[in-house]
Amino acid sequence: MKPPKKQNEPSGEDSSQSQEFQQGLSDVESALIALKERYEQVENDYSLQNELKRRRSELRKSKLPEMKAELKYIEQQLEVLEINLESRLLNWRSFKDPFWQIVRFSGLGVIIGWLLKSYTL
C-alpha cells in the first residue's frame, strides 16, 4: 500500500502547472505594462499634436518672416507625430492572424479547385 501524499508537497504535475501559470502571469503583466506605456505615449503625443496645431494656426495668422521658420519646424514635428502614432498602431502582430487565415483558406481553395478540375476532365 502506498503512503498518502502530503498536502504541502506539490506533485510534479502541479509544480509544472504552477510554473506555467506563473510564466503566463508574468507575460500578461509585462504586456499590460507595455500597453500602459503605449497608452501614455499616445496620450502625450495627442496632446503635443493638439498644442502644435494650435501654435501653427497662430503662426499662420502672423506674416513675420522669422515665424515662417518656426512654422516649418512645427509642421515637420506634426508629420513626425502623425507617422509615430500611425506606425505604432499598425504592426505585424495586428496582421499576423488574418494574414495566415487568408493564406490557409486561399491555399485550400486552390487545392480544391485543382481537385475539381482534375475530376471533371
Residue pairs with C-beta under 8 A, 6 or more apart in sequence:
5 11
10 18
38 88
41 88
42 85
42 88
45 81
45 84
45 85
46 85
48 77
48 81
49 78
49 81
49 82
49 85
52 74
52 77
52 78
52 81
53 78
55 74
56 71
56 74
56 75
56 78
59 67
59 68
59 70
59 71
59 74
60 71
